[in-house]
Amino acid sequence: MSDAASSIPLLSLASGYGHFAVPPVALAAAIAALATAGQQAAPLAVAPAAGLPALRAALAARYRRRGAPGVEAENVLVTAGAKTGLFAVLSELLQPGDDVLLPTPNWFGFGELVRRAGGQLRTLLLDAADNYNLTPEALRAALTPATRLLILSNPNNPTGRVLSAAEWAGLLAVTAEFPGLWVLSDEIYEGISFGAAPVPTLLAQPGSHARHVVVSGFSKSLALAGWGVGCLAAPPALAAAVAARLFATGVAVPVPVQLAALAATEHAEAIGAVLCAQLQPTRQQLLDGLAALPGAEAVAAPEGTYYVFADFRRFLPAGLPPADASAALVRQLAAAGVEVVDGATCGAPGFVRLSYAVPEKVLTEALVRLRAGLVSE
């Protein structure tokens, strides 16, 4: 490859944030809060560590509308991004050396969060050949009486796989056999869904409020990337303990941001519909581009998120260990001018995570570069 080709600016299909405009209702709410402070020559109010009561109540009401009748404001906390909520929950639940089970492929950030909270992460590899199906039998075989926490993401990042309500029920019948086990569902992409039915929340499952936790946020499904606001729902005692930890170790999310999140929550379904409509063309464009590559096999289109987890194992350089070969392939694509997420970081070397939450023109050029980086023609 020439020096000119190797120095072209990278086009990123690796970012976890979409190319979305801030929802007008959210922007207006934040601006109004700032304007009021300016007009009154007063400082901004400081929210309670657990979040504004109105936002907590609105989030609880939305969970109830999604089929979770037992969720109240006391179950819900507002956090400075979803990772802050995840780490606070993990820090409360885990003792040093606790066993944590993570079916993979899954988000690459869980490993470091679990490690820093003192847990020991153990993975359960799922297979692309059966669309990453996690059966109750496989889950039962992977759990032990010492397992403290099971982490799932729904929709899954990076695969886009969505657990149905029936699948949740089958898996929770197994977890109920382990009285010391907690289940945590990362549902931050719940509004980015292309299935016939909305993504079911863990909290809508019967008996799901004793040892079950949901962590979510506003950056993916509600187009508030960069605003630094997340949320979680947990049993009252755990929620109170996490709120105390947040009070001791940080500051509350600024009130204008929480008011923007409140407006987004109140209009969540409409915002999600706009985002999914915006994503439809690039979703199909990426799927078509991947299908046109040599050796492409028919694959199930991802049902949720704005990623495709592409199987590029056929393009791996020979003679290297899987993780090294996967890293080499990612470097090869970067040399062609396309940045992607290495599937090895998600537990699946030879796969790459590609975002289609980018402008159509960017994706068109990225697909040209992707093909050039993979295929000698």
Beta strands, then each sheet from edge to edge (+ up, - down):
strand 1: 11-12
strand 2: 76-79
strand 3: 99-104
strand 4: 120-125
strand 5: 147-153
strand 6: 182-186
strand 7: 212-217
strand 8: 230-233
strand 9: 307-311
strand 10: 338-339
strand 11: 341-342
strand 12: 351-355
sheet 1: 1+ 10+
sheet 2: 2+ 8- 7+ 6+ 5+ 3+ 4+
sheet 3: 9+ 12- 11+
end
